[in-house]
């Protein structure tokens, strides 16, 4: 599993920030080089706040990443998505840094 460490979103939104495009373009390039590959994007938020809202936000974020990847020519059927909200934190640290670590999208290679 690969975490996209340079993938960021506007606070509380699913808008991908411009500084994230290079990392997403690396995923696109990898998929172009592996035309039979299928990936799954796993979306996570921090665990604070409303659980239903966090689940919805994590889904919207992985959908935004899928849309970006498909806008670059990758077939949508090659990109699966799963949203976890705040149910699978990396850390229980409540500092800003700890919460930021939990807000992530991970890539799993399903088939290459």
Phi and psi in radians as a Rosetta constraint file:
Dihedral C 1 N 2 CA 2 C 2 CIRCULARHARMONIC -2.124 0.35
Dihedral N 2 CA 2 C 2 N 3 CIRCULARHARMONIC 2.213 0.35
Dihedral C 2 N 3 CA 3 C 3 CIRCULARHARMONIC -1.586 0.35
Dihedral N 3 CA 3 C 3 N 4 CIRCULARHARMONIC 2.403 0.35
Dihedral C 3 N 4 CA 4 C 4 CIRCULARHARMONIC -1.575 0.35
Dihedral N 4 CA 4 C 4 N 5 CIRCULARHARMONIC 1.606 0.35
Dihedral C 4 N 5 CA 5 C 5 CIRCULARHARMONIC -1.270 0.35
Dihedral N 5 CA 5 C 5 N 6 CIRCULARHARMONIC -0.429 0.35
Dihedral C 5 N 6 CA 6 C 6 CIRCULARHARMONIC -1.803 0.35
Dihedral N 6 CA 6 C 6 N 7 CIRCULARHARMONIC 0.427 0.35
Dihedral C 6 N 7 CA 7 C 7 CIRCULARHARMONIC -1.765 0.35
Dihedral N 7 CA 7 C 7 N 8 CIRCULARHARMONIC 2.050 0.35
Dihedral C 7 N 8 CA 8 C 8 CIRCULARHARMONIC -2.276 0.35
Dihedral N 8 CA 8 C 8 N 9 CIRCULARHARMONIC 2.688 0.35
Dihedral C 8 N 9 CA 9 C 9 CIRCULARHARMONIC -2.205 0.35
Dihedral N 9 CA 9 C 9 N 10 CIRCULARHARMONIC 2.738 0.35
Dihedral C 9 N 10 CA 10 C 10 CIRCULARHARMONIC -1.047 0.35
Dihedral N 10 CA 10 C 10 N 11 CIRCULARHARMONIC 2.519 0.35
Dihedral C 10 N 11 CA 11 C 11 CIRCULARHARMONIC -0.961 0.35
Dihedral N 11 CA 11 C 11 N 12 CIRCULARHARMONIC 2.146 0.35
Dihedral C 11 N 12 CA 12 C 12 CIRCULARHARMONIC 1.224 0.35
Dihedral N 12 CA 12 C 12 N 13 CIRCULARHARMONIC 0.237 0.35
Dihedral C 12 N 13 CA 13 C 13 CIRCULARHARMONIC -2.297 0.35
Dihedral N 13 CA 13 C 13 N 14 CIRCULARHARMONIC 3.040 0.35
Dihedral C 13 N 14 CA 14 C 14 CIRCULARHARMONIC -1.837 0.35
Dihedral N 14 CA 14 C 14 N 15 CIRCULARHARMONIC 0.214 0.35
Dihedral C 14 N 15 CA 15 C 15 CIRCULARHARMONIC -1.335 0.35
Dihedral N 15 CA 15 C 15 N 16 CIRCULARHARMONIC 2.110 0.35
Dihedral C 15 N 16 CA 16 C 16 CIRCULARHARMONIC -1.317 0.35
Dihedral N 16 CA 16 C 16 N 17 CIRCULARHARMONIC 2.298 0.35
Dihedral C 16 N 17 CA 17 C 17 CIRCULARHARMONIC -1.364 0.35
Dihedral N 17 CA 17 C 17 N 18 CIRCULARHARMONIC 2.643 0.35
Dihedral C 17 N 18 CA 18 C 18 CIRCULARHARMONIC -1.009 0.35
Dihedral N 18 CA 18 C 18 N 19 CIRCULARHARMONIC -0.583 0.35
Dihedral C 18 N 19 CA 19 C 19 CIRCULARHARMONIC -1.173 0.35
Dihedral N 19 CA 19 C 19 N 20 CIRCULARHARMONIC -0.098 0.35
Dihedral C 19 N 20 CA 20 C 20 CIRCULARHARMONIC -1.615 0.35
Dihedral N 20 CA 20 C 20 N 21 CIRCULARHARMONIC -0.235 0.35
Dihedral C 20 N 21 CA 21 C 21 CIRCULARHARMONIC -1.142 0.35
Dihedral N 21 CA 21 C 21 N 22 CIRCULARHARMONIC -0.613 0.35
Dihedral C 21 N 22 CA 22 C 22 CIRCULARHARMONIC -1.041 0.35
Dihedral N 22 CA 22 C 22 N 23 CIRCULARHARMONIC -0.776 0.35
Dihedral C 22 N 23 CA 23 C 23 CIRCULARHARMONIC -1.166 0.35
Dihedral N 23 CA 23 C 23 N 24 CIRCULARHARMONIC -0.705 0.35
Dihedral C 23 N 24 CA 24 C 24 CIRCULARHARMONIC -1.158 0.35
Dihedral N 24 CA 24 C 24 N 25 CIRCULARHARMONIC -0.636 0.35
Dihedral C 24 N 25 CA 25 C 25 CIRCULARHARMONIC -1.132 0.35
Dihedral N 25 CA 25 C 25 N 26 CIRCULARHARMONIC -0.524 0.35
Dihedral C 25 N 26 CA 26 C 26 CIRCULARHARMONIC -1.127 0.35
Dihedral N 26 CA 26 C 26 N 27 CIRCULARHARMONIC -0.690 0.35
Dihedral C 26 N 27 CA 27 C 27 CIRCULARHARMONIC -1.124 0.35
Dihedral N 27 CA 27 C 27 N 28 CIRCULARHARMONIC -0.776 0.35
Dihedral C 27 N 28 CA 28 C 28 CIRCULARHARMONIC -1.028 0.35
Dihedral N 28 CA 28 C 28 N 29 CIRCULARHARMONIC -0.805 0.35
Dihedral C 28 N 29 CA 29 C 29 CIRCULARHARMONIC -1.065 0.35
Dihedral N 29 CA 29 C 29 N 30 CIRCULARHARMONIC -0.751 0.35
Dihedral C 29 N 30 CA 30 C 30 CIRCULARHARMONIC -1.062 0.35
Dihedral N 30 CA 30 C 30 N 31 CIRCULARHARMONIC -0.752 0.35
Dihedral C 30 N 31 CA 31 C 31 CIRCULARHARMONIC -1.187 0.35
Dihedral N 31 CA 31 C 31 N 32 CIRCULARHARMONIC -0.601 0.35
Dihedral C 31 N 32 CA 32 C 32 CIRCULARHARMONIC -1.126 0.35
Dihedral N 32 CA 32 C 32 N 33 CIRCULARHARMONIC -0.637 0.35
Dihedral C 32 N 33 CA 33 C 33 CIRCULARHARMONIC -1.348 0.35
Dihedral N 33 CA 33 C 33 N 34 CIRCULARHARMONIC -0.254 0.35
Dihedral C 33 N 34 CA 34 C 34 CIRCULARHARMONIC -2.238 0.35
Dihedral N 34 CA 34 C 34 N 35 CIRCULARHARMONIC 1.312 0.35
Dihedral C 34 N 35 CA 35 C 35 CIRCULARHARMONIC -1.120 0.35
Dihedral N 35 CA 35 C 35 N 36 CIRCULARHARMONIC -0.238 0.35
Dihedral C 35 N 36 CA 36 C 36 CIRCULARHARMONIC -1.743 0.35
Dihedral N 36 CA 36 C 36 N 37 CIRCULARHARMONIC -0.015 0.35
Dihedral C 36 N 37 CA 37 C 37 CIRCULARHARMONIC -1.251 0.35
Dihedral N 37 CA 37 C 37 N 38 CIRCULARHARMONIC 2.514 0.35
Dihedral C 37 N 38 CA 38 C 38 CIRCULARHARMONIC -2.186 0.35
Dihedral N 38 CA 38 C 38 N 39 CIRCULARHARMONIC 2.333 0.35
Dihedral C 38 N 39 CA 39 C 39 CIRCULARHARMONIC -2.087 0.35
Dihedral N 39 CA 39 C 39 N 40 CIRCULARHARMONIC 2.817 0.35
Dihedral C 39 N 40 CA 40 C 40 CIRCULARHARMONIC -2.148 0.35
Dihedral N 40 CA 40 C 40 N 41 CIRCULARHARMONIC 2.279 0.35
Dihedral C 40 N 41 CA 41 C 41 CIRCULARHARMONIC -1.704 0.35
Dihedral N 41 CA 41 C 41 N 42 CIRCULARHARMONIC 2.140 0.35
Dihedral C 41 N 42 CA 42 C 42 CIRCULARHARMONIC -1.851 0.35
Dihedral N 42 CA 42 C 42 N 43 CIRCULARHARMONIC 2.075 0.35
Dihedral C 42 N 43 CA 43 C 43 CIRCULARHARMONIC -1.743 0.35
Dihedral N 43 CA 43 C 43 N 44 CIRCULARHARMONIC 2.360 0.35
Dihedral C 43 N 44 CA 44 C 44 CIRCULARHARMONIC -2.333 0.35
Dihedral N 44 CA 44 C 44 N 45 CIRCULARHARMONIC 2.605 0.35
Dihedral C 44 N 45 CA 45 C 45 CIRCULARHARMONIC -2.129 0.35
Dihedral N 45 CA 45 C 45 N 46 CIRCULARHARMONIC 3.114 0.35
Dihedral C 45 N 46 CA 46 C 46 CIRCULARHARMONIC -1.315 0.35
Dihedral N 46 CA 46 C 46 N 47 CIRCULARHARMONIC 3.017 0.35
Dihedral C 46 N 47 CA 47 C 47 CIRCULARHARMONIC -1.676 0.35
Dihedral N 47 CA 47 C 47 N 48 CIRCULARHARMONIC 0.044 0.35
Dihedral C 47 N 48 CA 48 C 48 CIRCULARHARMONIC -1.508 0.35
Dihedral N 48 CA 48 C 48 N 49 CIRCULARHARMONIC 2.698 0.35
Dihedral C 48 N 49 CA 49 C 49 CIRCULARHARMONIC 1.582 0.35
Dihedral N 49 CA 49 C 49 N 50 CIRCULARHARMONIC -2.957 0.35
Dihedral C 49 N 50 CA 50 C 50 CIRCULARHARMONIC -1.238 0.35
Dihedral N 50 CA 50 C 50 N 51 CIRCULARHARMONIC 2.177 0.35
Dihedral C 50 N 51 CA 51 C 51 CIRCULARHARMONIC -1.091 0.35
Dihedral N 51 CA 51 C 51 N 52 CIRCULARHARMONIC -0.740 0.35
Dihedral C 51 N 52 CA 52 C 52 CIRCULARHARMONIC -1.141 0.35
Dihedral N 52 CA 52 C 52 N 53 CIRCULARHARMONIC -0.709 0.35
Dihedral C 52 N 53 CA 53 C 53 CIRCULARHARMONIC -1.158 0.35
Dihedral N 53 CA 53 C 53 N 54 CIRCULARHARMONIC -0.686 0.35
Dihedral C 53 N 54 CA 54 C 54 CIRCULARHARMONIC -1.129 0.35
Dihedral N 54 CA 54 C 54 N 55 CIRCULARHARMONIC -0.715 0.35
Dihedral C 54 N 55 CA 55 C 55 CIRCULARHARMONIC -1.102 0.35
Dihedral N 55 CA 55 C 55 N 56 CIRCULARHARMONIC -0.779 0.35
Dihedral C 55 N 56 CA 56 C 56 CIRCULARHARMONIC -1.079 0.35
Dihedral N 56 CA 56 C 56 N 57 CIRCULARHARMONIC -0.770 0.35
Dihedral C 56 N 57 CA 57 C 57 CIRCULARHARMONIC -1.112 0.35
Dihedral N 57 CA 57 C 57 N 58 CIRCULARHARMONIC -0.749 0.35
Dihedral C 57 N 58 CA 58 C 58 CIRCULARHARMONIC -1.121 0.35
Dihedral N 58 CA 58 C 58 N 59 CIRCULARHARMONIC -0.628 0.35
Dihedral C 58 N 59 CA 59 C 59 CIRCULARHARMONIC -1.165 0.35
Dihedral N 59 CA 59 C 59 N 60 CIRCULARHARMONIC -0.790 0.35
Dihedral C 59 N 60 CA 60 C 60 CIRCULARHARMONIC -1.072 0.35
Dihedral N 60 CA 60 C 60 N 61 CIRCULARHARMONIC -0.629 0.35
Dihedral C 60 N 61 CA 61 C 61 CIRCULARHARMONIC -1.216 0.35
Dihedral N 61 CA 61 C 61 N 62 CIRCULARHARMONIC -0.773 0.35
Dihedral C 61 N 62 CA 62 C 62 CIRCULARHARMONIC -1.207 0.35
Dihedral N 62 CA 62 C 62 N 63 CIRCULARHARMONIC -0.549 0.35
Dihedral C 62 N 63 CA 63 C 63 CIRCULARHARMONIC -1.117 0.35
Dihedral N 63 CA 63 C 63 N 64 CIRCULARHARMONIC -0.694 0.35
Dihedral C 63 N 64 CA 64 C 64 CIRCULARHARMONIC -1.113 0.35
Dihedral N 64 CA 64 C 64 N 65 CIRCULARHARMONIC -0.703 0.35
Dihedral C 64 N 65 CA 65 C 65 CIRCULARHARMONIC -1.161 0.35
Dihedral N 65 CA 65 C 65 N 66 CIRCULARHARMONIC -0.767 0.35
Dihedral C 65 N 66 CA 66 C 66 CIRCULARHARMONIC -1.034 0.35
Dihedral N 66 CA 66 C 66 N 67 CIRCULARHARMONIC -0.774 0.35
Dihedral C 66 N 67 CA 67 C 67 CIRCULARHARMONIC -1.077 0.35
Dihedral N 67 CA 67 C 67 N 68 CIRCULARHARMONIC -0.706 0.35
Dihedral C 67 N 68 CA 68 C 68 CIRCULARHARMONIC -1.091 0.35
Dihedral N 68 CA 68 C 68 N 69 CIRCULARHARMONIC -0.848 0.35
Dihedral C 68 N 69 CA 69 C 69 CIRCULARHARMONIC -1.066 0.35
Dihedral N 69 CA 69 C 69 N 70 CIRCULARHARMONIC -0.756 0.35
Dihedral C 69 N 70 CA 70 C 70 CIRCULARHARMONIC -1.230 0.35
Dihedral N 70 CA 70 C 70 N 71 CIRCULARHARMONIC -0.478 0.35
Dihedral C 70 N 71 CA 71 C 71 CIRCULARHARMONIC -1.173 0.35
Dihedral N 71 CA 71 C 71 N 72 CIRCULARHARMONIC -0.296 0.35
Dihedral C 71 N 72 CA 72 C 72 CIRCULARHARMONIC -1.644 0.35
Dihedral N 72 CA 72 C 72 N 73 CIRCULARHARMONIC 0.127 0.35
Dihedral C 72 N 73 CA 73 C 73 CIRCULARHARMONIC 1.808 0.35
Dihedral N 73 CA 73 C 73 N 74 CIRCULARHARMONIC 0.038 0.35
Dihedral C 73 N 74 CA 74 C 74 CIRCULARHARMONIC -1.503 0.35
Dihedral N 74 CA 74 C 74 N 75 CIRCULARHARMONIC 2.279 0.35
Dihedral C 74 N 75 CA 75 C 75 CIRCULARHARMONIC -1.067 0.35
Dihedral N 75 CA 75 C 75 N 76 CIRCULARHARMONIC 2.368 0.35
Dihedral C 75 N 76 CA 76 C 76 CIRCULARHARMONIC -1.039 0.35
Dihedral N 76 CA 76 C 76 N 77 CIRCULARHARMONIC -0.553 0.35
Dihedral C 76 N 77 CA 77 C 77 CIRCULARHARMONIC -1.171 0.35
Dihedral N 77 CA 77 C 77 N 78 CIRCULARHARMONIC -0.236 0.35
Dihedral C 77 N 78 CA 78 C 78 CIRCULARHARMONIC -1.543 0.35
Dihedral N 78 CA 78 C 78 N 79 CIRCULARHARMONIC -0.058 0.35
Dihedral C 78 N 79 CA 79 C 79 CIRCULARHARMONIC -2.184 0.35
Dihedral N 79 CA 79 C 79 N 80 CIRCULARHARMONIC 1.828 0.35
Dihedral C 79 N 80 CA 80 C 80 CIRCULARHARMONIC -1.574 0.35
Dihedral N 80 CA 80 C 80 N 81 CIRCULARHARMONIC 2.728 0.35
Dihedral C 80 N 81 CA 81 C 81 CIRCULARHARMONIC -2.323 0.35
Dihedral N 81 CA 81 C 81 N 82 CIRCULARHARMONIC 2.650 0.35
Dihedral C 81 N 82 CA 82 C 82 CIRCULARHARMONIC -2.589 0.35
Dihedral N 82 CA 82 C 82 N 83 CIRCULARHARMONIC 2.378 0.35
Dihedral C 82 N 83 CA 83 C 83 CIRCULARHARMONIC -2.008 0.35
Dihedral N 83 CA 83 C 83 N 84 CIRCULARHARMONIC 2.366 0.35
Dihedral C 83 N 84 CA 84 C 84 CIRCULARHARMONIC -2.074 0.35
Dihedral N 84 CA 84 C 84 N 85 CIRCULARHARMONIC -0.150 0.35
Dihedral C 84 N 85 CA 85 C 85 CIRCULARHARMONIC 1.016 0.35
Dihedral N 85 CA 85 C 85 N 86 CIRCULARHARMONIC -2.352 0.35
Dihedral C 85 N 86 CA 86 C 86 CIRCULARHARMONIC -1.766 0.35
Dihedral N 86 CA 86 C 86 N 87 CIRCULARHARMONIC 0.367 0.35
Dihedral C 86 N 87 CA 87 C 87 CIRCULARHARMONIC -1.403 0.35
Dihedral N 87 CA 87 C 87 N 88 CIRCULARHARMONIC -0.229 0.35
Dihedral C 87 N 88 CA 88 C 88 CIRCULARHARMONIC -2.282 0.35
Dihedral N 88 CA 88 C 88 N 89 CIRCULARHARMONIC 1.116 0.35
Dihedral C 88 N 89 CA 89 C 89 CIRCULARHARMONIC -1.198 0.35
Dihedral N 89 CA 89 C 89 N 90 CIRCULARHARMONIC 2.586 0.35
Dihedral C 89 N 90 CA 90 C 90 CIRCULARHARMONIC -1.323 0.35
Dihedral N 90 CA 90 C 90 N 91 CIRCULARHARMONIC -0.628 0.35
Dihedral C 90 N 91 CA 91 C 91 CIRCULARHARMONIC -2.474 0.35
Dihedral N 91 CA 91 C 91 N 92 CIRCULARHARMONIC 2.718 0.35
Dihedral C 91 N 92 CA 92 C 92 CIRCULARHARMONIC -1.735 0.35
Dihedral N 92 CA 92 C 92 N 93 CIRCULARHARMONIC 0.156 0.35
Dihedral C 92 N 93 CA 93 C 93 CIRCULARHARMONIC -1.103 0.35
Dihedral N 93 CA 93 C 93 N 94 CIRCULARHARMONIC 2.188 0.35
Dihedral C 93 N 94 CA 94 C 94 CIRCULARHARMONIC -1.633 0.35
Dihedral N 94 CA 94 C 94 N 95 CIRCULARHARMONIC 0.140 0.35
Dihedral C 94 N 95 CA 95 C 95 CIRCULARHARMONIC -1.263 0.35
Dihedral N 95 CA 95 C 95 N 96 CIRCULARHARMONIC 2.884 0.35
Dihedral C 95 N 96 CA 96 C 96 CIRCULARHARMONIC -1.013 0.35
Dihedral N 96 CA 96 C 96 N 97 CIRCULARHARMONIC -0.701 0.35
Dihedral C 96 N 97 CA 97 C 97 CIRCULARHARMONIC -1.128 0.35
Dihedral N 97 CA 97 C 97 N 98 CIRCULARHARMONIC -0.763 0.35
Dihedral C 97 N 98 CA 98 C 98 CIRCULARHARMONIC -1.110 0.35
Dihedral N 98 CA 98 C 98 N 99 CIRCULARHARMONIC -0.783 0.35
Dihedral C 98 N 99 CA 99 C 99 CIRCULARHARMONIC -1.111 0.35
Dihedral N 99 CA 99 C 99 N 100 CIRCULARHARMONIC -0.666 0.35
Dihedral C 99 N 100 CA 100 C 100 CIRCULARHARMONIC -1.103 0.35
Dihedral N 100 CA 100 C 100 N 101 CIRCULARHARMONIC -0.636 0.35
Dihedral C 100 N 101 CA 101 C 101 CIRCULARHARMONIC -1.110 0.35
Dihedral N 101 CA 101 C 101 N 102 CIRCULARHARMONIC -0.560 0.35
Dihedral C 101 N 102 CA 102 C 102 CIRCULARHARMONIC -1.343 0.35
Dihedral N 102 CA 102 C 102 N 103 CIRCULARHARMONIC -0.420 0.35
Dihedral C 102 N 103 CA 103 C 103 CIRCULARHARMONIC -1.490 0.35
Dihedral N 103 CA 103 C 103 N 104 CIRCULARHARMONIC 1.750 0.35
Dihedral C 103 N 104 CA 104 C 104 CIRCULARHARMONIC -2.690 0.35
Dihedral N 104 CA 104 C 104 N 105 CIRCULARHARMONIC 2.844 0.35
Dihedral C 104 N 105 CA 105 C 105 CIRCULARHARMONIC -2.139 0.35
Dihedral N 105 CA 105 C 105 N 106 CIRCULARHARMONIC 2.263 0.35
Dihedral C 105 N 106 CA 106 C 106 CIRCULARHARMONIC -1.953 0.35
Dihedral N 106 CA 106 C 106 N 107 CIRCULARHARMONIC 2.589 0.35
Dihedral C 106 N 107 CA 107 C 107 CIRCULARHARMONIC -1.979 0.35
Dihedral N 107 CA 107 C 107 N 108 CIRCULARHARMONIC 2.208 0.35
Dihedral C 107 N 108 CA 108 C 108 CIRCULARHARMONIC -1.954 0.35
Dihedral N 108 CA 108 C 108 N 109 CIRCULARHARMONIC 2.349 0.35
Dihedral C 108 N 109 CA 109 C 109 CIRCULARHARMONIC -1.530 0.35
Dihedral N 109 CA 109 C 109 N 110 CIRCULARHARMONIC 1.995 0.35
Dihedral C 109 N 110 CA 110 C 110 CIRCULARHARMONIC -1.492 0.35
Dihedral N 110 CA 110 C 110 N 111 CIRCULARHARMONIC -0.732 0.35
Dihedral C 110 N 111 CA 111 C 111 CIRCULARHARMONIC -2.622 0.35
Dihedral N 111 CA 111 C 111 N 112 CIRCULARHARMONIC 2.226 0.35
